[in-house]
Amino acid sequence: MTPESQTFDDGRLVLDVAGPVARITFNNPGRLNAMRLGMWSALGDICAALATPGDIRVVLLSGAGERAFVSGADISEFGAVRSGAAAVERYDAEVARAEDGLSALPIPTLARIRGHCVGGGLGIAVRCDLRVAATDARFAVTPAKLGLGYVPESVAALYRLLGPSVTADLLFTARQMDAEEALRTGLVNQVVLPGALDAHCDDTAARIAANAPLTIRAIKEALKACGTSRDPETFAAAARLVEACCESDDYQEGQAAFAEKRAPRFTGT
């Protein structure tokens, strides 16, 4: 079932669906799009809905305004929602559900990053498949400045993307990384001028959406397997999806379109 366009947490999280593209917007610009508990919960719900096969072929995540993708958690509500061990456990469970749900989506995810991408914002970004940043983007993970623990799952997500040295540097120093360094280290895939960011991300989303959905799903499963120490069961699941591609109508359409020198019309069947 494809979710309809809707808002969550009093409009602080927005889901827009246009054709094969779902757009998730973090819409708390007064606090640099900092994540409230309601936003984390809504993100988890959206990911659960998008995990069901439907017409969506790519998910584009962005922050409202020009100053931030997501600047981290909204600390101003911690007194109400993270007071006491039980409340902390509930809060952390919602964050984990959202981040894990984003990682597990069977369709590609693209983070469009302007301005601050810090803490939980970087946690969201690194769980996306692709990251495109504007030249004004800035990245940091700052628990070492706050005396907070950084959960092993979040350390692992950075480690898989950046390797041990860059991950250690970011976490030990809590320093800020600019867009060019993020590109060099592999944190982002591309860096573009702010004025070109929307067009570039829209074009990338359209390119992905035009490709064969079953092939994309098989690739995502294989990528997941690569990140799980070559787990045999995960690789077997990826292999089954590859077999399904070869038996699909889309495979026949791809061959026909190539022979006829036209754009393919994939249906996901």
C-alpha positions as CSV (number, residue, x, y, z in Angstrom):
1,M,0.0,0.0,0.0
2,T,1.4,3.4,-1.0
3,P,1.0,6.0,1.7
4,E,-0.7,9.3,0.8
5,S,0.8,12.7,1.3
6,Q,0.4,13.8,4.9
7,T,1.9,15.6,7.9
8,F,3.0,14.4,11.3
9,D,3.8,15.9,14.7
10,D,1.9,19.1,14.0
11,G,3.5,19.5,10.6
12,R,7.1,18.9,11.7
13,L,7.4,15.9,9.5
14,V,5.9,16.0,6.0
15,L,5.4,13.1,3.5
16,D,4.7,14.0,-0.1
17,V,4.1,11.3,-2.7
18,A,4.4,12.3,-6.4
19,G,4.3,9.4,-8.8
20,P,7.2,7.0,-7.9
21,V,8.9,9.4,-5.6
22,A,8.2,9.8,-1.9
23,R,9.6,12.9,-0.3
24,I,10.1,13.1,3.5
25,T,10.8,16.6,4.8
26,F,12.0,17.4,8.3
27,N,10.1,20.6,8.9
28,N,11.2,22.1,12.2
29,P,13.2,25.1,10.8
30,G,12.9,27.2,13.9
31,R,15.1,24.6,15.7
32,L,17.2,23.8,12.6
33,N,15.0,20.8,11.9
34,A,16.0,19.2,15.2
35,M,14.2,15.8,15.7
36,R,11.4,15.6,18.3
37,L,10.2,12.3,19.7
38,G,7.0,12.7,17.6
39,M,9.2,13.1,14.5
40,W,11.2,10.0,15.2
41,S,8.0,8.0,15.8
42,A,6.5,9.3,12.5
43,L,9.6,8.5,10.6
44,G,9.5,4.9,11.9
45,D,5.8,4.7,10.9
46,I,6.5,6.0,7.4
47,C,9.4,3.6,6.8
48,A,7.1,0.7,7.9
49,A,4.5,1.8,5.4
50,L,7.0,2.2,2.6
51,A,8.5,-1.2,3.2
52,T,5.3,-2.8,1.8
53,P,5.6,-3.3,-2.0
54,G,3.8,-0.5,-3.9
55,D,4.4,2.2,-6.5
56,I,7.1,4.1,-4.7
57,R,10.5,3.5,-6.3
58,V,12.7,6.0,-4.4
59,V,12.6,8.1,-1.2
60,L,14.1,11.6,-1.0
61,L,14.8,13.0,2.4
62,S,15.5,16.7,3.0
63,G,15.3,19.5,5.6
64,A,13.1,22.5,5.4
65,G,14.8,25.8,4.7
66,E,18.4,26.5,3.9
67,R,20.1,26.2,7.2
68,A,19.9,22.5,8.1
69,F,19.2,19.0,7.0
70,V,18.7,17.9,10.6
71,S,20.7,19.5,13.5
72,G,20.3,16.5,15.9
73,A,17.7,15.8,18.6
74,D,15.5,18.6,20.0
75,I,17.1,18.8,23.4
76,S,14.5,21.3,24.6
77,E,12.0,18.5,25.1
78,F,14.4,16.1,26.9
79,G,13.0,17.1,30.3
80,A,9.6,15.9,29.3
81,V,10.5,12.8,27.2
82,R,13.9,11.6,28.5
83,S,13.5,12.0,32.2
84,G,14.2,8.7,33.9
85,A,15.6,5.3,32.7
86,A,12.2,4.1,31.4
87,A,11.6,7.2,29.4
88,V,15.1,7.2,28.0
89,E,14.6,3.5,26.9
90,R,11.4,4.4,25.2
91,Y,12.9,7.4,23.4
92,D,15.9,5.4,22.2
93,A,13.7,2.6,21.0
94,E,11.8,5.1,18.8
95,V,15.0,6.5,17.4
96,A,16.3,2.9,16.7
97,R,13.0,2.0,15.0
98,A,13.2,4.9,12.7
99,E,16.9,4.5,11.8
100,D,16.6,0.7,11.4
101,G,13.4,1.1,9.3
102,L,15.2,3.5,7.0
103,S,18.2,1.1,6.6
104,A,15.8,-1.8,5.9
105,L,13.8,-0.1,3.1
106,P,13.8,-2.3,0.0
107,I,13.8,0.9,-2.2
108,P,16.7,3.4,-2.7
109,T,16.9,6.4,-0.3
110,L,18.6,9.7,-1.1
111,A,19.5,12.4,1.5
112,R,19.5,16.0,0.2
113,I,21.7,17.9,2.6
114,R,22.1,21.6,3.1
115,G,23.6,23.3,6.1
116,H,23.9,21.5,9.4
117,C,23.8,17.7,9.4
118,V,24.7,16.9,13.0
119,G,24.2,14.0,15.5
120,G,20.9,12.3,14.8
121,G,20.8,14.1,11.5
122,L,24.0,12.4,10.4
123,G,22.6,9.2,11.8
124,I,19.7,9.5,9.4
125,A,21.9,10.5,6.5
126,V,24.3,7.6,6.8
127,R,21.4,5.2,6.8
128,C,20.4,6.4,3.4
129,D,21.8,4.8,0.3
130,L,23.0,8.0,-1.3
131,R,23.9,11.5,0.0
132,V,24.1,14.6,-2.0
133,A,25.3,17.8,-0.2
134,A,25.4,21.4,-1.0
135,T,28.7,23.2,-0.6
136,D,27.4,24.8,2.6
137,A,26.8,21.5,4.3
138,R,28.5,20.8,7.6
139,F,28.7,17.4,9.4
140,A,29.5,16.5,13.0
141,V,28.8,14.0,15.8
142,T,29.1,15.6,19.2
143,P,28.4,13.2,22.1
144,A,32.0,13.6,23.3
145,K,31.2,17.3,23.9
146,L,28.1,16.5,25.9
147,G,29.1,13.5,27.9
148,L,26.6,11.3,26.2
149,G,27.1,7.7,25.1
150,Y,26.9,7.0,21.4
151,V,25.1,3.7,20.8
152,P,27.1,0.9,19.1
153,E,24.6,0.6,16.3
154,S,25.3,4.3,15.3
155,V,29.0,3.8,15.6
156,A,28.7,0.8,13.3
157,A,26.7,2.7,10.7
158,L,29.5,5.3,10.5
159,Y,32.2,2.6,10.5
160,R,30.7,0.7,7.6
161,L,30.6,3.9,5.5
162,L,33.8,5.6,6.6
163,G,36.1,3.0,8.0
164,P,37.8,3.0,11.5
165,S,40.1,6.0,11.1
166,V,37.6,8.6,9.9
167,T,35.0,7.3,12.3
168,A,37.4,7.6,15.2
169,D,38.4,11.1,14.1
170,L,34.8,12.3,14.0
171,L,33.8,10.8,17.3
172,F,36.9,11.5,19.3
173,T,37.3,15.1,18.2
174,A,33.6,16.0,17.8
175,R,34.8,18.4,15.1
176,Q,32.9,19.7,12.2
177,M,33.6,18.4,8.7
178,D,32.9,20.5,5.6
179,A,31.3,19.3,2.4
180,E,34.6,18.9,0.5
181,E,36.1,16.8,3.2
182,A,32.9,14.8,3.4
183,L,33.3,14.1,-0.3
184,R,36.9,13.0,0.0
185,T,36.2,10.6,2.9
186,G,33.1,9.1,1.2
187,L,30.6,10.5,3.6
188,V,28.7,12.0,0.7
189,N,28.5,10.9,-3.0
190,Q,28.5,14.3,-4.6
191,V,28.7,18.0,-3.7
192,V,26.9,20.7,-5.7
193,L,26.2,24.4,-5.4
194,P,23.2,25.2,-3.2
195,G,21.2,26.5,-6.2
196,A,21.7,23.3,-8.1
197,L,20.9,20.9,-5.2
198,D,17.1,20.5,-5.9
199,A,17.5,19.9,-9.6
200,H,20.4,17.5,-9.1
201,C,18.5,15.4,-6.5
202,D,15.3,15.5,-8.5
203,D,17.2,14.2,-11.6
204,T,18.9,11.5,-9.5
205,A,15.6,10.4,-8.1
206,A,14.0,10.3,-11.6
207,R,16.9,8.3,-12.9
208,I,16.5,5.7,-10.2
209,A,12.7,5.6,-10.5
210,A,13.0,4.9,-14.3
211,N,15.1,1.8,-13.7
212,A,13.9,-1.8,-13.2
213,P,12.4,-2.0,-9.7
214,L,13.2,-5.7,-9.2
215,T,16.8,-5.2,-10.2
216,I,17.1,-2.3,-7.8
217,R,15.6,-4.4,-5.0
218,A,18.1,-7.2,-5.7
219,I,21.0,-4.7,-5.6
220,K,19.8,-3.3,-2.3
221,E,19.6,-6.8,-0.8
222,A,23.1,-7.6,-2.0
223,L,24.5,-4.4,-0.6
224,K,22.9,-5.2,2.7
225,A,24.5,-8.6,2.6
226,C,27.9,-7.0,2.0
227,G,27.4,-5.0,5.2
228,T,26.7,-8.1,7.3
229,S,30.0,-9.9,7.1
230,R,28.8,-11.9,4.1
231,D,26.0,-13.6,6.1
232,P,25.0,-16.7,4.0
233,E,21.3,-16.3,4.6
234,T,21.4,-12.6,3.5
235,F,23.4,-13.5,0.4
236,A,20.9,-16.3,-0.4
237,A,18.0,-13.9,-0.2
238,A,19.8,-11.6,-2.6
239,A,20.5,-14.4,-5.0
240,R,16.8,-15.3,-5.0
241,L,15.9,-11.7,-6.0
242,V,18.4,-11.9,-8.8
243,E,16.7,-15.0,-10.1
244,A,13.4,-13.2,-9.9
245,C,14.7,-10.4,-12.1
246,C,15.7,-12.9,-14.8
247,E,12.2,-14.4,-14.8
248,S,10.4,-11.0,-14.8
249,D,8.4,-9.1,-17.4
250,D,10.8,-6.2,-16.8
251,Y,13.7,-8.3,-18.0
252,Q,11.9,-9.0,-21.3
253,E,11.0,-5.3,-21.5
254,G,14.6,-4.2,-20.9
255,Q,15.8,-6.5,-23.7
256,A,13.1,-5.3,-26.1
257,A,13.8,-1.6,-25.3
258,F,17.5,-2.1,-25.9
259,A,16.9,-3.7,-29.3
260,E,14.4,-1.1,-30.3
261,K,16.6,1.8,-29.1
262,R,14.0,3.3,-26.8
263,A,13.5,4.0,-23.1
264,P,12.2,1.0,-21.2
265,R,8.8,1.0,-19.5
266,F,9.3,-0.9,-16.3
267,T,6.4,-2.1,-14.2
268,G,8.0,-3.9,-11.4
269,T,6.6,-7.3,-12.5
